[in-house]
């Protein structure tokens, strides 16, 4: 099974990372977004990511060879040519539902669609299409080109054949799959969002400064990043949306977003993507 042309929907942080990783592994990418400016920004960020890739101890990448493999487009109809589609838009069901209706009509009947989501039910996403057996979840981690494992989610109707196709697709990206069942937040975000949220509560309650919270996790537990650094990397707006999704899904107060998180998002302090969150970024 060989994949050549991959559709990527959404030119945000995750869509850019997925596109970069695909192009670096020789696949042609159809990167689609409704926002032309987001596509322009994606082109420059992907070019920079390819040039910097070798600095992370990985094999150097020739951006001039890889970048032309990506078609940047606002026309979703180009996805009719895709062998496989990865959807990466904002974590809001109200936005995803109409998108999946369109994908279902544009994509070939045999095309599998992976939702790169961290909290929205894959079973629900499948219900928005006439091909629920060909819908699966792929929760890529950020930064996508550097992370070796992807959390793959099996929806209620996801077929064994679709799971096999998804694993083959990831293998071509040089990534491994860990398959989990469909519950909101799955494994990674159900646990991680609680940790990040509780770390923010400790800052709000003046228990510790952000750098001290993160230092404890790095120095005492050997984590590569602390929870607040992780929140900044993911994007605090995404953290808030994820917590709201988990709170709504489980109706459990343990997922209630910390007021400080809401305040920072309202202030535009989103983390790395905005240049400032719990830390400042050049």
N, C-alpha and C positions, 0 to 999 in steps of 0.2 A: 504494500500500500504506500503510494507516494503522493504527497501533497505538493502542488506547485503554486496555486494562486489562492491566497487567503484573504478573506474580507475582515477588516477590523473596523468596528463602529465606535466612534467616540475618540477625539484627539486630545483627551485630557491626560493626566499623569499615567494612568494604566494603559490607555490606548497607545500612547507614544512608546512606552516600554515594550509592550507586546510587539508593536510594529518593528522596533529596532531589533529585537531578538529574532523575529522571523526573517528579516532581511539579512541579518548576519549569518543565518543558517541556510541561505541560498533560496529562500522562497520569495515569490512575488507577492506584494502586499497591496491591497486596495483599501487605503485608509480614508474613511468617510466621516465627515462631520458637517453639521448645518452651518457652522461658523467658519467662514473663510479665514478670519484672523487667527482662529485657533489652529487651523491647518498650517498657516505660515509659521506660527510659533512652534508648532510640532516639528516642522522641517528643520528649523535651526536647532532645537533641543536634541533631536535625534542625531543630527550631524555632529553636534558637540559630544553627545554620549558615545558615538562610535569612535571619535578621535581620542576620547579619554579612556576607553575600555581597557587598553593595555596597561594603564596606570594602576589598575586594581589587581595586578598579578595575573591577568588573563592574556590570551593571545591577542596581539595587536590587530586592529581592524582597519581596512582601507575604506574610509568613508566615501571616497570618490567612486569606488566600485559598488558598495552596498546601497548607498542612498538612492541611486536611480531605480532600484528594485521596488521602491515605494511610489505608488500613484496616490497623490493627495487630491481628493475630490469632494465636492458638495453634492454630487449626484448619486443617490443611493442605488439607482438602477444598475450601476456598474457591478453591484454585488451579484447580479445574475450569473457572472462568470466565476464566482468563488467556489472552490472545492470544499471549504470549511469557513465558518464565520465565528469570530469572537466579538461579543458585544460588551462594551465598556462604559456605557453612559452613566449619568448620575444615579445614585441609589434611591430613586423615587419610583414607586410602582406606577404613579400617574403618568410619568414620562415613558417608562418602559413598555407599558401595555400597548399604546398606539404604535410604537416602534416595531414590536413583535408582529402586530397585524400586518404591517408593511413588509417586514422581512419574509413573512410566510408567503406573501404573494410574489415577491421579487426573486427569492432564492429558488434554485432548482429543487424539485421534490426530494431528491436524495441527499441534499446538503444538510449536514449537521450544524446546529447552532449552539455555541457554548456561551453561557451567560457568565461574565466575569463579575460576579456579585459576592458580597460578603454576608448579606443578611436576608435577601429576598428569596422566598421559596422557589425552588426550581420546578416543583409540581405546579405552583400557581403560574409561573412563566409559561410552562408547557401548555397550560389551559388556554392561553391567549393565541395558540396556533392550532393548525389542523395536523400537526406532526409532533405531538407530545413525546412520542417514542424517540424522536431525533433531537430532543433538547436535553442538554446536560449542563451542569455547573462547572466552571473552572475558576477557582479563586487563586489568581496569580498573586505573588507577593512582590512588593516594591523594594528595590529596583528590579524589574523583571529580568533584564539580561544577566543579573548576577545570582539569582536565586535558583537552586537546582530542583526544587520540589514544588508541585502544584497540588492544591487540595481540590480533588475532583468530586463533584456531588451527583449522586444518582437520584433523580426525581422519581416519583411513584411510577410513571409510565416510561422512564428511560430504559431502552432495550439493552440487552447484553451486547448486541452488535454495535450500538452507538457508543457504549463504554469502550469497546475494543478499538473503534475508530478514534475516539478521543485519546486513548493511550498511545496509539500509533502516531497521532499528530504530535503529541508532546515528546515522544521519543525522537521525532525528526527535529524538534527544537532542543534536543539534548537535555530534556527535563524528565523527572520521574513523577509518577502520579500516586497519590494516596487517596483511595476512594472512601468516601464517607456517605452516610445517609442524609436525607433531606430534612433538616430541622433548622429553624431560623438561627443564623449565626454559625451553623455547622459546628466545627470544633474550634478552629483558630479564633474566629471573632467572638464566639460566645464566651471564650475565656479571656481573650486579649482586651476586648472593650471594657469588661469589668475592671481589669487591672489598670488600664489607662484612666478610666473614669475615677477610680478610687485614688489614684495618684494625684489627680487634679483636686479631689476633695481635700487631700492632705495639704496642698498648697493654699487652697481657699481658707482652711482652718488654721493657717499659720503654724502647722506642725513642722514644716521644713521648707527650705527654698527649693526651686526646681532642680538646681544643680546638685543639691544634696540628696534629693529623692533618687535621681538617676545614678548618683555615685554609689548609693547603697546597692542598687541592683547590679551594677557593673562590678563593683569591688567585692561584694559579699556573695553574690550568686553566679558571678562569671558571665553575666549577660553581655552581649556585644553592645547593646544600647539600653538605656533606661526607658521606662514607660513614657515619660514626657518627650524625650527625643523621638521615640517611636510615633507618638501622636503628631508631632510636628512633621515627621517624614510622611505619614499617611495623609495628613491634612486634617485640621481640627474640624472643618465643616463636614468632612466624611465621617469622622468619629461621632459627631453629633447626630448625623443622619442614621448611622448604624445603631447607636444607642436608642434613638427614637423608634427605629424599626423593631429592635429587640423588645423594648418596653411594650409596644403595641402588640407584638406577637405573643408574648408570654403573660402579659398583664401582671408583671412581677416588679415591685418597686426597687428591686436590687439593680434594675437597669435604668433607673431615673437619672437623666443627665445632670451633672453638677452645674449649678448656676454660673460658676466662673467660666465653664466651657461655653455656655450660651453667650455670656457677655463678650468673651474673646471673639467668637464667631461674628457676633453683631458688629464688633469693632473692626472687622476685617483682618484680625490676627489669626491667620489660618495655618501658620507654620512655614515650611520651606517654600511652598508655592507662592506665598505673598511676601516673603522676605522676613517675616517676624511672627513668632508664636510665643512659646515659652523661651525661645532663644532668638537671636538675630542672625540673619544669613546675608552674606555679601551678595 
